[in-house]
Amino acid sequence: MQHQVRLAGLVLSLLLSPAAADVTTTVSPVAEWGTWQGWGVSLAWWAAKFGQQDDLADIFFTTDYTTFNGASIPGLGFNVVRYNVGACSTNTAPDGTTMVVSPDMISTRQMEGYWLDWDSSDPTSSSWNWTADANQRAMMTKAQSRGANYFELFSNSPMWWMCTNDNPSGNNAGGNNNLQAWNYQQHAVYLASVALEAANSWGVTFTSVEPFNEPIDSWRGQTGTQEGCHFDRDTQDTVVTYLRTELDSRGLTGVMVSASDENTYDKATTTWNSFSSTAQASVGRVNVHGYQYQDGDRLALYDAVQASGLSVWNSEYGESDATGEQLVSNIILDLIWLHNTAWVYWQALDGSGWGLIDADVEGGTIGAVSQKYFILAQFTRHIREGMYILSGGSDYTVAAYDASAAKLVIVAVNWGSAQYLNFDLSQFTQGGVDGALVTRWSTEIGSGNQYVSYSDTYMSGTTFWSYFDANMVMTFEIENVQL
Ligand SMILES: *[C@@H]1O[C@H](CO)[C@@H](O)[C@H](O)[C@H]1NC(C)=O
């Protein structure tokens, strides 16, 4: 079905001229949607379990091929790492209290925290335990040594003893704040102190610190399965302002505060617009989670953030669709409407379709690489840090431009029946070179091709085309392109 081979040169190209293409998209040369910062993953649970494994670090944080379960797997080349600073500890506080644990808590989701009690805010005192959470830190260090260069510290809950019910899974009335008012500043002190320790002792300078996780949602302590904490919007406003101050007072003036990691685009817009000018000025980037999937007003969030001169990250995305269909659909919607400058998957290893690699984190066993992994590779291995995001010209196409290499990257999906998709580069000052090879890679949603590369497609003037099976994702690289 590969119709682009120029065996018979002119004859074949006439036979398969653009008249044979079913649909055409015209890629825009206007670099208006920002400079891409990267793709990444949150560490947290999977890394606390499997954080010592070099093969996983190679798979996620390099673009090399790694042998894994007997197969050669193309690395995803993530350069963004989110480190989850824990809320749990097993010590007894000075007044005899200990952490309250939800009966439904999943033990591998209890993340070890560093600040054990309120006795002292001096991180060199015995109120702090810097040996905690070694595995997650190990994976962060492995990522850094492989080239990761954006590190975000994020919190799912304040330390348990800062909470009203000593339970880091949330308030017993889920929609109520769980951080006690006398600890608003302490939560900021905790995060800033960990960021300072990381800079001084771990060799990791965090790019940003995010004090919340889906804070406007309800997190119910007695039935919680993971760490979580509701913060109403006024409290968020107060905490981000404290966090800016605490980072600055430790000399971490270059470390951004990011906020608020709300669960949906629409909640994120409401939260951002609710912030005082002081709180907005304390925040260096707006983070949002992608759990609204196909719904929600992505553009409204972009507009609100853009008006403040900031950029937006999709800092957490995940679902149970191992086929990759939801993943490709939502990444394209983000790049077209949200104009995020980074995209971060939630748990790289997980069960029930959520993992890029299937795993039973509680059981400590690792299964197969999912089809969704290869769909993601179609983006992450080609749209790289520093490229400009362009408009692909249709709702099934995204494009990025590498100015230093004069290279255009196009990722497209065919939601229809098998057909030609035709790509028009005539708007560019130089839309490639007539007759030049266009390298392509293909992955099929569900099953079939897994990041298979082909050298069979050529420019015809400033156009090329390719025959897509139904539900096929393809990536193209075109050389000698000038905006
Ligand atoms: C500090 O963390 C280590 C590693 O998890 C743990 O074994 C130890 O019990 C902790 N110390 C205290 C005082 O909680």
The ligand as a Gaussian input file, in Angstrom:
#p B3LYP/6-31G(d) Opt

LIG

0 1
 C       13.701000       7.991000      57.473000
 O       13.486000       7.347000      56.237000
 C       13.980000       6.029000      56.173000
 C       13.811000       5.528000      54.740000
 O       12.494000       5.353000      54.429000
 C       13.250000       5.176000      57.183000
 O       13.760000       3.860000      57.164000
 C       13.384000       5.774000      58.559000
 O       12.575000       5.052000      59.457000
 C       12.967000       7.232000      58.563000
 N       13.251000       7.826000      59.856000
 C       12.290000       8.310000      60.655000
 C       12.766000       8.891000      61.920000
 O       11.116000       8.309000      60.353000

